[in-house]
Amino acid sequence: MDSSSLCLLFLTLCSADAFMEYVVDRCEFNSTDLKDIEYIRSYNYNRKEYVRFSSSLGKYVGYTEYGVKNAERWNNDPSELGAMKAQKETYCKHNIDIDYQTALSKS
């Protein structure tokens, strides 16, 4: 494998009356080493990202007025932040290990 970043991507979609909200979970990584992995969860409404959690920042960042309010609320909840920070290891590391093993067994 080359040194470029790889990415795992999972979408959750909800729509009603032509409005669409979706959440994108992704893992960006250069290796299976936990320090080289970044977990990102993006919340989007009608194709516009309004709030994001990044494991490299360790907190939520809002991009709209609604997103800023949600980020502030979630950042003040230690259990929410703890759960999101744990996703780097429980979600990303687990899936990346599987992907690496699959790729190595086929090469």
C-alpha positions in Angstrom: 0.0 0.0 0.0 1.2 3.5 -0.7 1.4 6.3 1.9 -1.8 8.1 0.7 -4.7 8.3 3.1 -7.5 5.7 2.9 -11.0 6.3 4.1 -13.9 4.2 5.4 -17.3 5.8 4.8 -20.8 5.0 6.1 -24.0 7.0 5.6 -27.2 7.2 7.5 -30.1 8.8 5.6 -33.5 10.2 6.7 -35.8 12.1 4.4 -39.3 13.5 4.5 -41.1 15.8 2.0 -37.9 16.4 -0.1 -35.8 17.5 2.9 -32.9 15.2 3.6 -30.8 14.8 6.8 -27.9 12.4 6.8 -24.9 11.5 9.0 -21.6 10.5 7.6 -19.1 8.5 9.7 -15.7 8.2 8.2 -12.2 7.1 9.2 -9.2 8.6 7.6 -6.0 6.7 8.0 -2.4 6.1 6.8 -1.8 2.9 8.7 -3.5 0.7 11.3 -1.7 2.5 14.1 -4.3 4.3 16.2 -2.3 7.6 16.2 -2.6 7.7 12.3 -6.4 7.4 12.4 -8.9 10.2 12.5 -12.6 9.6 13.1 -15.0 12.2 11.7 -18.8 12.3 12.1 -20.6 14.9 9.9 -24.2 15.9 10.3 -25.8 17.3 7.1 -29.1 18.8 6.1 -30.0 19.3 2.4 -26.4 18.7 1.4 -25.0 21.3 3.8 -22.8 20.2 6.7 -24.0 21.9 9.9 -21.9 20.2 12.6 -18.9 17.8 12.8 -17.1 15.8 15.4 -13.4 15.2 14.8 -11.3 12.9 16.9 -8.2 15.0 16.2 -9.9 18.0 17.8 -11.8 15.9 20.4 -14.9 18.0 20.1 -17.8 19.1 17.9 -17.6 22.2 15.6 -20.7 23.9 14.3 -20.9 25.5 10.9 -24.3 27.0 11.0 -26.3 28.7 13.8 -28.1 25.4 14.4 -24.9 23.5 14.3 -23.1 25.8 16.7 -25.9 25.4 19.3 -25.8 21.6 18.9 -22.0 21.6 19.1 -22.1 23.7 22.3 -24.6 21.4 23.9 -22.8 18.2 22.9 -19.3 19.6 23.9 -20.7 20.3 27.4 -21.9 16.7 27.8 -18.9 14.6 29.0 -20.7 11.3 28.2 -21.4 12.4 24.6 -17.7 13.4 24.1 -16.5 10.3 25.7 -18.6 8.1 23.5 -17.5 9.9 20.3 -13.8 9.8 21.3 -14.1 6.0 21.8 -15.4 5.6 18.2 -11.8 6.1 16.9 -10.8 2.8 18.5 -14.1 0.8 18.6 -15.3 1.8 15.1 -12.4 2.8 13.1 -9.6 0.6 14.4 -11.8 -2.5 14.2 -12.9 -1.9 10.6 -9.5 -0.7 9.4 -7.9 -3.9 10.7 -10.4 -6.0 8.8 -9.8 -3.9 5.6 -6.0 -4.2 5.9 -6.2 -8.0 6.4 -8.5 -8.3 3.4 -6.3 -6.2 1.2 -3.1 -7.9 2.2 -4.6 -11.4 1.6 -5.5 -10.4 -2.0 -2.2 -8.8 -2.9 
